[in-house]
Amino acid sequence: MLYIQQSLGPNEELVHIGKFHWMYTISSFMSILWGLIGAITVMVIAYYAYDYMDRLPRNIGFLDSIIIIHPGIRAFSFLVFIFGLVKFAQMMVVKATTEIAITNSRLVYKRGLVARHVGEISIDRIEGVNVLQPILGRIFNYGRIMIRGMGVGEVLLPPIEDPIAFRRAIEEAKSR
């Protein structure tokens, strides 16, 4: 919350701070798991293809066959795993560098690590707030908020915990 605390006006106070839900962190860790599963799948398919074409010696195990399999296939399998790691890192950087808050006069949405992108909407310029919750979002209490502002268009916030409380905080800030 460093940016938002630095940008508060003299008579401005925080009403609500939006936080990423733990499901976002779980899905980022799942990227690593899917990368690992994809890499193992590539190697298993290569193993059975080599075995089918009789390119493997008899009675060789799966781990021993990795040395015999073409280096291009091994590199591709490694790249599949690296893509999972990169997706994980990208999602965690987004989580670490995103700030969402409602003050008594505006909604602030800051994102970015090196380049900073800040979206601010005056509370009195907000026309509507939509809560988007899938089935799992209803069960685990997370969702996305779509905010329509006058002259701004629509701002779609990332998945946050307790989107209903966030919407209520916007209504509370509007009524002040």
ABEGO torsion letter per residue (X at the ends): XAAAAAABBAABBBABBBBBBAAAAAAAAAAAAAAAAAAAAAAAAAAAAAAAAGABBBGBBAAAAAAABBAAAAAAAAAAAAAAAAAAAAAAAAAAABBBBBBAABBBBBBEAABBBBBBBBAAABABBBBBBBAAAAAAGBEBBBBBBBGAEBBBBBBBBGAAAAAAAAAAAAAX
